[in-house]
Amino acid sequence: MELALSLDYWDTLFDGSNLPERLERRQAALRRMLRNLECDVSDEEFHTLYRAAGAEADRWWREEHRGYGANERIRWMLARLNVARPHDCEHVAAAVRAVDETLIEFPPPLLAGAKETIERLLTRFPMAILSDTGFASGVAQDALLVREGMLDHFTARIYSMDIGHAKPRREMFEACAAALGRRPETIIHIGDNERTDVGGALDAGFRASRLDVVRDNGPSAAEMVARSFDELREYLLDE
């Protein structure tokens, strides 16, 4: 039986930490948007609102399993300020672009060993990215893959903001299986999150391996837990 692989993105291939420079630049872009909308707020009010928007987006992801984009998160902030803007508002659009631009300008590091592992596995398996997007878009995440010379390694990239649902929803995994042209049971999903990656994969009929190179994520229902890329390669290439 020929197998395929799907891989999570954050804390599986790329470091998911938010760099301080990126955070500062994004907040400056949002403050600029508010000034352009004649809705300036104090520093304290802004930081409270920014944290609240982050918490709400985390709730969308954790509780609603929603795939969302920067536009939705920014408009949630504006709604809290009782600011309504048309769909084509140039100032909102500029802020949305800035979110992506800052990810590319201050890129997260690729985890050590990730590229070598992907290039080795590519000789044996077709692969797809299966990723929950956060503030930045799938387009920006693709740009990081281009920067690392890895975009063409993946047959497809499935991003939650495009599907409208986040892992562990079955829609994400179904879209991935369709893009790979494979039955779910012939795909091994690899990720770091027990709830979204392992639980979602198994519920959708995929196989699952967990990759704990960033942190120990505790007990797992995955068929194996790799604590290094070397362990992951060895396991998969023995299939």
N, C-alpha and C positions, 0 to 999 in steps of 0.2 A: 504494500500500500504506500503510494507516494504521499509524503507529508508536505505541508506548507506551514509557515510561521507567521504569526502576527505579533507585533511588538508595541508595547506601551512606549511613550516618549519621555515624559518627565520622571526623573529619578530611575529611569531604566536605560535611556540613552544619554539624556542631557540632565545636568544638575538643575533641579527645580527651585533652588533658592532664588529669592528676588534680590538682585544686587542693589545696594544703596543708591548708586548713581542712576540706575534705571528708575527706581522709585521717585527720586527727586525730580528727574526730568518729566516723568508722567504727571506728577502733581503740579509742576509748573505749567504744563500744557492745559491741565484742567482749570487752574486758576486763570489762565489767559482766556480760556473759553468763557468763564463766568464774567470776567471783566468786559469782554466783547458783547455779552448778553446783558450788560448793565446790571449784573447781579453779584457784585463783589461782596464777599463775606470776610469776617475776621479770620485770622490764622487758626484760632481755636475752633471756630465753627467749621471751617473747612476740614481740618484734620478729623474732627468728630464725624462729619459727613462721609469723608473718604473711608474711615474705618467701618462705618455703618454699611456702606455700599459693599465693601469687601466681605463683611459678615453675611449680608443678604445673598451675595453671589455664592458664598460657600454653602448657604442653606439651599439655594437652588440646586447645587451640585449634590449635596449629601442627602437631602430629603426629597427633592422633586426629581432628581436625576435629569435635570434639564441641561440641554446644550444651549449655551448663550454666547453672545459676542459683546465686544466693548460698547457698541451702540446701546444695547439693552441696559448694561450696567450704568453707563453715563446718564441715560434718560431716567433711570431710577433716581439718581442723585438730583437731577433737575426737578423731578416730580416732588421730591422732599422739600424743595425750595419754591414750589408752586410755579415753576417755569415750564410752559408748554411751548414746544418749537415744532415747526413743520418737518415733515420727513426729510426734506432736502436742505435743512439748515446747514449753511456752510461752516459755522463755528463748531457745531457738533461733529460734522464730518472731519474737520481739522483735528479735533481732539481724538477721534477714533484712529485717524492715520498716525497720530503721534504715539499712541499706545503700541502699534506695530513697529514704528520706526525706532522706538527706544529699545525694543527687544533685539533688533538687528544692530543698533549702535552699541549696545552694551550686552553682547551675547552671553548666554550661559555656557560654561565649559561642557564639552563632550566628556562623558565619564571615561576615565582611563581604561583602556582595553576595549571600549565599545566598538570603535571603528574596525579594529583588527578582527574582532569577533564577527561582526556583520559581514565583512569581506570574506572571511573563511566560510561562514555558513551559506553565503550566497552561491558557493560552488555546488551546494547540495539541495537547497530549498528555495522555492519562491517565497517572497516575504512581503508583508504589508505593515504599515503603521496603523495602529488602532489607538487613538489618543483623545482624551478629554482636553479640550482647549480651555484656557482660563481667560484672562483679560485680553491677551493678544490672540490673533486669528490663526487659522490653519495656514494662510498664505505666509504669515511671518514665520511659522514653524517650518514650512517648506524652504523659506529663504535660508534658515540655519542649516538645513540639510544640504542645500546647494553650496553654502560656504564650506562645508566639510567634505564636499565631493561625494555625497551619499544619496542624493535625491533619486538617481536612477537605479539604486539598489533595491528600491521598493516598487512592486507592481502597482500598488495603490496606497493612498493615504486617506484614512477614514477619520474625520474630525467631528467631535460632538457638535460644534456650532453649525456644521453643515447638515447633520442628521436631525438636529433639534432635540436630541436625547443624549444623555451621558451614560457611560458605563455605571452600573451593571445592566442597563436596559438591553434587552435582546436585539433591539433595532440596530444598535452599533455593531454587534457581532454578525447579525444577518447581512448587513451591508458589506462587511468585510468578507464574509464567505462568498457572497455574490461577486465581489470585485476580483477575488482570487479564482473564482470558478471552481470552488472546492466544496465538498460536503463538510459540515461542521466537525465531524469526528476525525477528519483528516488534517485538522489545523491545531497546532499547539500555540496557545497564546502565552506570551511571556511578559510579565509586568511585576511591579513592586507592591501593589496594593491588594490586600487580601479580599476586601469587600468588592472592589470594582473589577479588578483584573481576574483574580482567581474565581470569586463567586460568580461574576458575570459570565466568564468563559464556560464554566461548568454548567451553569443554568442553560446556556445556549447550545450545549452539546459539544463544545470545544474541549480539547485537552488543555491542561494548564500547568505551567511551570512558574515558580516565583523567583525573582532575582533580588536578593538582599545585599546589594553592593553598597548602598548608601546607608542603610540602617537595618538592624534586626527587627523584623516585623512579626515575630512571635510564631505561634503554631499556624499550620497551613493545611488546607485540604488539597493543595496542589500535589501532583504526582512526584515532584521533586522541588527542593529549594536550593538554589545555587547561591553561594556566598562570594563567588567571584566569577568573572567572565570565563576563566579557564575551566571551572567546574561546569558552567553552562555549555561551553563548546564540547567538552568531553562527553557529556550526557547526550546531547543532540546528535553528535556525529557517530555515536554508537547505535543510534536508532536503525 
